[in-house]
Amino acid sequence: MRLTETGYSAAEIKKLVSTYMMETYERFDFVAETAKGMYLYDENGDKYLDFYGGVAVNSVGNSNEKVVAAVQNQVKDISHTFNYPYTIPQAILAQKICTTIGMDKIFYQNSGTEANEAMIKLARKYGTDNFGPNKFHIISAKQSFHGRTFGSLSATGQPGTANQIGYGPIVPGFSYVDFNNLDALINAYNEDTIGIMLEPIQGEGGIYPATQAYLRGVREFCDEKHILLMLDEVQTGWGRTGEIMAYMNYDIKPDIVSMAKAMGGGTPIGAICASEKVAKAFTMGSHGSTYGGSPLCCAASLAAVSEIVDRDLSSNAKNVGKYFMKKLAGLQGVKEVRGMGLMIGVEFEKPIANDIKHYGVKHHLLVTAIGKKVIRMVPPLIASEKDCDIAFEVLQEAVKQIA
């Protein structure tokens, strides 16, 4: 929908938002009216290089033609029904995802936080079914982020932060340990532990990848104790890190993995995949979702996933990401560049991340800030070295002006 089609001005749209919406977001001062490829376009037709990708969602590019066509074709036939009849996109997508990532079963949800809720529920159901009612404890990492609904919020290892303040009491049965510290994780295990829930790369925590030794060690420990490795790949999944799923960088496989964001091509869909043994814990009526697996979102997802796989966008992410991270290391005042593929964090010596973010908007580059010192970039996986050069020039000038 464009302003010319509504009769509203940009100022009137902003006024409607401030009048009628509960605002929890820091708004940029433009109306995102259209988008294509690597760019967002505002109400004046000015373009913004999108190195935030709708929070790692638009991995096949903004308004990808195949995703758009899939949505248009599907909405003419059936956009939604309940989950009793079989629907075609849902079935074909299930096969595509499971065979591509080497998992046995899938359950559809509507978002990343719902996918993580389902992962927590499945783990606990598996624990109580197989080991008794007390087998529900889950270990997660400090500075993790798993979502904003109560189960996923409780799994998030950020007690005392704005994410959790005012929402207590949180769901019991979780404990948090330092990330990349295998000894701390082992020490947190007890007889009630059913699973270990981790992000392969901590996104909101500041872009911290798990080390090879750590994640492989966690897998071995889970096998030894007969507990579940639960990986949150909501942000890292589907090509972002240079492999289809981030766990493939570590040559391991989880018992349950959650996903969302990139898998939908811009539509709201999430899912969990699990091994056959674990998936059996979900029986008739034990979990459900009204919108999860809708024909419309599954059609869009099938197009997006196919684009990622068929165009080998994970390899592009790996190659362009290496190029960009090497270049970013040369920025003035950089303490560290972290990441994998096109999931990149730049930590500065000084607390200038928010200023850089706003400088970027003024100069038509979209990035975000994590805390006071880190900027995060998760551009579409179609990004080229030339796109990175343009982004780098803006960031370089931002640092000069701000520092």
N, C-alpha and C positions, 0 to 999 in steps of 0.2 A: 504494500500500500504506500502510495506516494502522497506528499502534501497536496499536490495539485488535484488529486482525486477526492480529497476530504473537505476542502474549503477552509482548513485550519492553516494558520501560520506556524512557523517554528516556535515563536514566542508563546503562542497559545497552547501548543503541545506541551511545552515545558510547564506552563501554568496548570494544565490538567494533571500532570504528574504530581506537582507539589500540593495540589488541592486534594486529590483523591487517593493517592497511593501512600502506603506505609514505606518510607524510604530508609533502606539500610545500605544503599550503595552510594559511593562517591561518584556523582555524575560528571562526565565530560560535557563541555558546552557546545555540543553539536547533535543534530538528529541523524542517526544512521539510517539512511533512506534506502540505499541499494548496496549491493556488494557483488564482486566478481573476482575470482582468482585470488590474488594476493592483496586485494584492496577493498576497503570500505569507502563508500561515497556519501557525503553529507547532503543536506538539503540544497546546497548551492552547487552541487556537482564536484566539489573538491574531494580529492582522494587521499586516503590514509593507508600507508603501508602497514599491513596487519601482521605484526609479530606477536600477537596474543591469540589469534586463531579462535576467537570465541571461547577462551579458556580451554584450549587444546581440543576443541570440538571439530572445527572446520578443516580437518586434516587433508581432505581431497580438494581443498580450495573453496572459497566462498561461492555459493550458487553453482556448484558443480553440475554440468549439463546432464550427466547421466542420473544423478540423484534427483534433479528437478523433473526429468522425464519420467522417472519411476514413480514419483509422487503424483504427478499429473495423471498418469495412466491408471494408477491404483485407485485414486480418489473417485474416478469415474465408475469403478466397479463396486468397491466396498471399502469404506474407510475404517469401520469399526463394527465388531460384533462381540459377543461373549465368547469365552474359551471352550465351549462345548462342541460346536462344529469345527471340523478341520478347516484351516485356511491355507492357501497355497504359499504365499510369501513366508509365513511362519515356518512351514515345514522345510522349504528349500533353504532358508537362512540357517536353520538349525543344523542341517547337514553341512553347509558351507563352513560355519564357524567351528563345529566340532572336529571335522576332518582337517581343517587348516591348522588348528592349534593343538591337535592331538589329545583332545579330551572326549569323554564319553557322552555326557548328557548336558543339556542346557535348560535353564529356567529364565524366562524373560521378565524384566522389570521396566520401570519408566525412567530411571535415573541412576546415577552413581551411588547416591546415599541409599536408595532402595535396594540396589544390588548388594551393597555391603550389609544391609539389614538381613537380606535373604541368606547371605553367606554365614552370618552369625547364627541365625535360626537353624540353618541346615547343620552346622557344626554341633550345636547344642542338642538338636534332635538326634543326630548320630551318636553323640556321647551318651545321652540317657537311654537310647534304645539298646546300645551295645554294652554299656558299662554301669548303668544305674543313674539315679536322679541327681547325684552330686557331681557328675562329670560335665561341668559347664564352664569352668574357668578358662579364660582366654588371655594370653599374654600379647601385648602390643608394644610399640616403641614410643619412647618420648619424642615429642615434636612431630608425631605422625598426624595425619588428617584423613579421616575416613568418612566424613559427612556431617550433616546437621540434624538428622532425625535422632531419636533418643538412643537407639542401639549403637549406631555408627558414631554418634557424638561421644558416647561412653567409651567406645573403643579408641577414641582419639586421645593420644597422650599429651594433652595440653591443659592439665588442671590449673585453675587459677587464671586462665586467659579469658578474653572476651567471648570465645567460642562456647565456654561452659558456665561463666559467671551468670547467676540469676536463673539458672535452669535446673537447679538441684531439687531433689537428689537424683543423681544419674543412675543408670542401670548398674547393679552390682555384678561382680564376677569378672572384672577386668583388672589387670595390673600392668604397669608400664616400666620398661627398662631402657637403658641407653641403646641407641641404634648402633649397629656394627660392633657390638660387644657381646660375643657369644657366651662368655662366662657369666655375664649378668643375666642373660636369658636362661641359661641352664639353672642358675641359682633361684630364679623365680618360679621354676616348675614345681608343682606339687601334685599329690595324688588325684586332685580334682581337675587338673588341667586337661582340656580336650584339644586345644589348638593354639597355634602361634599365628598372629595376623600382622602382616607387614606390607609396606609398599616397597617394591624393588628400588625405587628412587623416591625419597621423601620430597614431595613437591612443595606444599605449603610450609614445610619445615626449612626450606632454603635451598632446594635442589642438592640433596646428598644421596649419591648412589650407594647401594649396598656393595661391599667388597665381594670379590669372588669367594674368598675363604669363608666369609661370614654366611652368605646365603647358602652355600653348599653345606656348611657346617650345620645350619639350621635344618636343612633337609635331612641330613644324616641323624640329627638328634630326634626329629619327629619320627623317623623310621624306627629308631631304637626304642622310643617310648610308646610307639603305636598311637601317636596323636597326629593331628591334621596340620599341614602347612597351608595356610590361607593367605593368598596373595591378592592385594588390592591393586588391580591394574586399570582402575578407572581412568587415570590420566596417562599412564605409561603404555597402555595397550594399543594395538593396531598400528604398528609401524613407527611410533614416536621415537623409540630408542635405537633404531637401526635394525631391529628384528620385529617380526610380526607381534610377538609379545615379549616384554622385557625379560621374563624368566628364561627365554631362549638364549639370551646373552650369557647365562650362567650354567647352561647345560643341565638344568633340573626341570622338574615338573611339579606343580602344586597338587594338592588334593582337591582344593576348590580355588577358583579364580574369579574375581569380579571384574566387570568391564562396563563401559558406557562411553560418553563423550564421542571419540572418533568413530565408533561403530555406527552412529546414527546419521552421519553426514549432515547434521544440523537439526535432526528431529529427536524428540525425547525418548530415548530407549536405553536400557541397561540390561545386564544379564549376569548370571553366574553359570560357570561350567564346573563340572565335578566328575570325579571318577565314578564308574558304575557302582562300586561298593558303597561309596558315601552317598550318592544320589538316591539310593534306595530308602534313605531315611525320610524323604518327602513322599508321603503316601496320599491317597485320595482325600482331599479336603484339608490336608495339614498346612498348606500354604496356598496363596492365590493372589491375583491382581486383576482388577477390572480392565485396565488399559494395557497391561503388560503383554507384549506380543501382538499388538494391533496390526492388522494387515497393512495399514498405511506406513507405520514406522518400520515394519519388517521389510517392506518393499524398498524404502529409502536405505535401510541398513544393508540390504543385499547389494544395492548399487554401490554404496560407499565401501563396503568390505571388498567387493570385487575390484573396484578401482585401486585400492591399496595393494591388493595381491597381484592383480594382472599387470599393473604398471610398475610393480616392484618399488613402491614409494618408500619402503623401509630402507632400501639401499641408498636412495637419494638422501634420506634423512641422515644416514650414517656418514656419507661422503660430504654433504654440505655442512653437516654439524661439525665435523672435524675441521673443515676449512674455517668456519665461523668462530669456533672456540679458539683456534690458534690466533686468529686476528684480534679477537676481543682481549686476549691476554696482553696486548700492546696498548690498551687504553690507559691513560694516566690515572694513577691512584687506585688501580685494581689490586686487591689482596689475593683473590683467587677466582678462577673460572671453573665451574663445576657442571657436570651434566653427562648426557649420553644421547647421541643422535641429535635430534632437534628439540631436546628438552634441556634448556641451558639457563644457568644462573650465574650472574656476575656479582661478586661481593666486593664492595669498595672499602677502602680504609676508613673513609668518613661517612657519616649518616646522610647521604645525598640521594638515596634511591628514589624517594618520593618526588624530589625536585627534578630528577632526570625523567621520571615518568611524565610529569606535567610539561616539561620542556619538549619531550617527544610529541605529545599531543599538539602543542602549538606549531610544531614543525612537521606534523602529519606522519608521525611514526607511533604506533601503538605497542607499548610494552606495559608491564605492571611491576609493582614493587612488593617485596616480601619483607616486612619489618622495615628497619631504617637503612639498611646497608646493601640489600640484595635486590637486583632487578631480575625478573624472570621473563624468558622468551620461549614461546611454544608456537611458532608460526605454522601455517599449513605445510604439509610434507612435500608440496610441489615447489617450495622455495628454492631459488637458484643462488649461485655465488654472487651474481649481480645484485639480487635482492639484499643479500647480506652486506654487500659493499655499501649500498644506499643506507641501510640501517646503521652500519658502523659509522658512516660520516656524520649522521645526526647525533649518535651517542658521543662521538669524539668531540663534536662542537659543544654538546651539552656539558660534558665534563669540564671543558675549558671555561665555559661561561659560569658554571656553578662553583667549581672548586676554587 
